[in-house]
Each structure stands twice: as structure tokens, then as C-alpha cells.
Amino acid sequence: MKKKLLIILALVFIVYLGYNYIYQDHRNIETEQAAYILSSEVINKEFLQNAAESQAKYLNKTIEISGTITEINAIDLTLDDHVFCLFADSIAKNAIRLNSKITVKGRCIGYDDLLEQIKLDQCSIIN
């Protein structure tokens, strides 16, 4: 009888842990402290020199990148043609202009070899 009770308690505990692991709270990148603060030129050089090492260093980390806006769309922008920043909501285009300096905070989701761009999502504009 004790053995069955222990097995049932162990199963309940495992199910509880599994549920909490699967349905954990989502990260709020905007409120997180940035792990790295750098310019778009610096991070681009790092990825060009060693993409695998840079990918391991920055992947899924919150980073702040400063640079010049070279492209603006409804929900994304590009810094210095090297860093693609995807926003959750549409960008207030009257607040930013093409060729202006800006700092963006977001989560690094990888490097696009074809376009040679670092990809960020969940971005927010710092200044």
C-alpha cells in the first residue's frame, strides 16, 4: 500500500514539474537588463569573423545595439544594413527617421547567412 502511494505521489510531482516547465512565464525583454551593449558594427564584425562562436555567445540573450537606421517598415527596422530588429507592435514612424542614430534592445534569435544580418525580436527603442 505504501509503495502504491509513493508511486502516485511521485507521478503527481512529475506532472506538476512538467506542467510548470511547459507553461512557464514568458520573458519580458523590455524590462530585462541587457547582457551586452554594443554597436551594430561591432556585433557584425564578430559574426563575420566567427559566426558559430558569436551565435553561442549572443543567442537568446538580451542585447542593446546602437546604430543608424537604414530601413524602416511597419513592424521592423534595420540598423546599418546588418541588424534586423523585429517589434511586437507597429513602429511609430513619426518618432524615428531614416538615417538617424538609435539604440534598440531585443533578444538575439540568430544570424542569417544569406542576408548577413543579425536577427533580433521583441525589440524596443531605448532612445
HUURHU-V581645 format. One record per residue. RES is the residue in one small letter. PHI is phi in whole degrees, 0 to 359 (NA if undefined). D_FIRST is the distance of its C-alpha to the first C-alpha in whole Angstrom. Layout:
res=RES phi=PHI d_first=D_FIRST
res=RES phi=PHI d_first=D_FIRST
This chain:
res=m phi=NA d_first=0
res=k phi=296 d_first=4
res=k phi=295 d_first=5
res=k phi=295 d_first=5
res=l phi=296 d_first=6
res=l phi=297 d_first=9
res=i phi=295 d_first=10
res=i phi=295 d_first=11
res=l phi=297 d_first=12
res=a phi=296 d_first=14
res=l phi=296 d_first=16
res=v phi=298 d_first=17
res=f phi=296 d_first=18
res=i phi=296 d_first=20
res=v phi=297 d_first=21
res=y phi=299 d_first=23
res=l phi=297 d_first=25
res=g phi=298 d_first=26
res=y phi=298 d_first=27
res=n phi=294 d_first=29
res=y phi=289 d_first=30
res=i phi=289 d_first=32
res=y phi=255 d_first=33
res=q phi=286 d_first=34
res=d phi=298 d_first=38
res=h phi=281 d_first=41
res=r phi=288 d_first=43
res=n phi=251 d_first=47
res=i phi=299 d_first=49
res=e phi=298 d_first=52
res=t phi=264 d_first=50
res=e phi=287 d_first=49
res=q phi=285 d_first=51
res=a phi=289 d_first=53
res=a phi=285 d_first=52
res=y phi=222 d_first=55
res=i phi=233 d_first=59
res=l phi=204 d_first=62
res=s phi=267 d_first=64
res=s phi=295 d_first=64
res=e phi=292 d_first=67
res=v phi=294 d_first=65
res=i phi=292 d_first=61
res=n phi=296 d_first=63
res=k phi=299 d_first=65
res=e phi=299 d_first=61
res=f phi=291 d_first=60
res=l phi=291 d_first=63
res=q phi=287 d_first=63
res=n phi=206 d_first=60
res=a phi=295 d_first=58
res=a phi=295 d_first=54
res=e phi=294 d_first=54
res=s phi=294 d_first=55
res=q phi=300 d_first=53
res=a phi=295 d_first=50
res=k phi=288 d_first=52
res=y phi=258 d_first=52
res=l phi=303 d_first=49
res=n phi=66 d_first=47
res=k phi=260 d_first=49
res=t phi=276 d_first=51
res=i phi=226 d_first=55
res=e phi=251 d_first=58
res=i phi=233 d_first=61
res=s phi=252 d_first=64
res=g phi=179 d_first=67
res=t phi=258 d_first=70
res=i phi=289 d_first=69
res=t phi=251 d_first=70
res=e phi=204 d_first=68
res=i phi=230 d_first=67
res=n phi=233 d_first=65
res=a phi=299 d_first=63
res=i phi=234 d_first=60
res=d phi=212 d_first=61
res=l phi=212 d_first=63
res=t phi=236 d_first=64
res=l phi=256 d_first=66
res=d phi=49 d_first=68
res=d phi=60 d_first=68
res=h phi=242 d_first=65
res=v phi=237 d_first=62
res=f phi=265 d_first=60
res=c phi=244 d_first=59
res=l phi=258 d_first=57
res=f phi=255 d_first=56
res=a phi=286 d_first=54
res=d phi=245 d_first=57
res=s phi=293 d_first=60
res=i phi=274 d_first=63
res=a phi=285 d_first=65
res=k phi=295 d_first=68
res=n phi=286 d_first=71
res=a phi=276 d_first=69
res=i phi=228 d_first=69
res=r phi=229 d_first=72
res=l phi=300 d_first=72
res=n phi=68 d_first=74
res=s phi=260 d_first=72
res=k phi=281 d_first=70
res=i phi=206 d_first=67
res=t phi=239 d_first=63
res=v phi=236 d_first=60
res=k phi=248 d_first=56
res=g phi=195 d_first=54
res=r phi=260 d_first=51
res=c phi=286 d_first=52
res=i phi=248 d_first=51
res=g phi=140 d_first=53
res=y phi=232 d_first=56
res=d phi=265 d_first=58
res=d phi=297 d_first=60
res=l phi=294 d_first=62
res=l phi=270 d_first=64
res=e phi=53 d_first=63
res=q phi=231 d_first=61
res=i phi=275 d_first=58
res=k phi=253 d_first=56
res=l phi=238 d_first=55
res=d phi=232 d_first=53
res=q phi=54 d_first=52
res=c phi=282 d_first=55
res=s phi=217 d_first=57
res=i phi=273 d_first=61
res=i phi=275 d_first=61
res=n phi=216 d_first=65
